[in-house]
């Protein structure tokens, strides 16, 4: 009998194996992973993050669900993702990961197994229970918190639609306000974990905190750092996602940052709509020793529109998140000449009609004149 070596078992295991740093940078992969994906280890090790190998929807799901859960409990199990192979095709896979910490408690290494799956596993449907009085209270609370007047003198559109009747209200929220810098608009969209009155109340606290922090002149990345501290100090908004942008309508300069939130979409005259994938970090109060929150910039050309939104606009049980994002870009392209208010209404009607809606829908669009 031939005795298998540990190295041989690693290389030819019946599943893909890889080790990464806590930030996802790949440190080691086995031959099975190379064969499954067609990706060579020389192009992976020290060069790419594991989450960068996923589809757009998979990357978002990794940021908003997998990474925070891994940080909190130290493991994730049987997560359905799609890995983009070297030839551009997609590999449906089930992923298990374990976080290893040093003696000082700091995250040091993530070990991941990748099993090929014949069919993409559907994400579990959230358990929803109808609660006829609590839902009404939460809806009224949300209406009162979101009823403030929007800034005048700017092309701005918002849509907020609660989930279908009989489902608990969620914690989606939006805001828009003038900043001290002349002609600079602050916009924000967020999503609080949970449902019901508690989620609505948390949403109100975070909305007020963002306004207060923005009034001090903080840039979006620094504002999310401060909001992290607020969340941790007051035990409110853990795992909430937020996207915040400062929009200089006169100069067309935009600075934005996303805390685990879906990326903004930009549509410019004469160009296809595109997802703004930079300036990303984990949801609120989900820090695993990462540096200060990232922010990014883009230019808003005259006539261009910027869209912030929550997952209710693009996530549905009958389609993948990637499909929802593709449909959003296509709908933005068709509605590029609409006024912002008409654009947000059209997006909600097309992508999340009442017959298919099982989550709150929130979207905010601003256009530079």
LINVEN-V161368 format. One line per field, one symbol per residue. phi: phi as a letter, one per 40 degrees, with the letter a starting at -180 (. if undefined). psi: psi as a letter, one per 40 degrees, with the letter a starting at -180 (. if undefined). burial: + if it has 9 or more other ideal C-beta (glycine too) atoms within 8 Angstrom, else -. Layout:
phi = ???
psi = ???
burial = ???
This chain:
phi = .ccccdcccccbccacbabbcdchdcbabbcdccccbgcccccbcgbbcdcccccdccccccccbcccccccbgabbfccbbcccccgcbbcabbbbbcbbcccgccbabbbbbbcbcbccccccccbbcbdccccccccccdccbccccdcgacbbbbbbccdchbccbbcaaaaacbccdgbbcbabaacchagdcccccdcccdcccdcccccgccdcccccccdcccccbfbgdgcbabbbbbccccgcbbaabcgcdccbbbbdgbcdaccccgbacdcfbcbgccdccbababbcdgcbbbbabcccbbaccaccdccccccccccccbccccdcccccccccccbcdcbcbacbbabbbbcd
psi = ihhhiddddddfieihhihiideehhdiiiddddddeehiddedhediiddeeiidddddddddddddddddeeiihfhhihhhideeihhhihhhihhhiadeeihdihhhihhhidihhiihhhhhhhgddddddddddddddeeihiiifighiihhhiiiheiiiafiiiihiiidhhehhhiihihhhaiaddddddddddddddddddeeehiddddddddddddddefheheiiihhihhgddeehhhiihgeiiiihhhiheiiiihgeifiiiiiffhfeiaihiiiiihgiheiihhiiidddehideiiddddddddddddddedeiiddddddddddddgiddeheiihhihhhhh.
burial = --------+++-+-++++++-+-++++-++-+++-++-+-+--++--++++-+++++++++++++++++++---++--+++++++-----++++++++++------+-+++++++++---+------+-----++-+++-++--++----+--++++++++-+---+++++++++++-+----+++++++++-++++-+++++++++-+++-++---+-+++++++++-++----++++++++++++++--+-++++++++++++++-----++++--++++++++-+----++++---++-++++++++++++-+----++-++-+++-+++-++---+++++++++--++----++++++++++++-
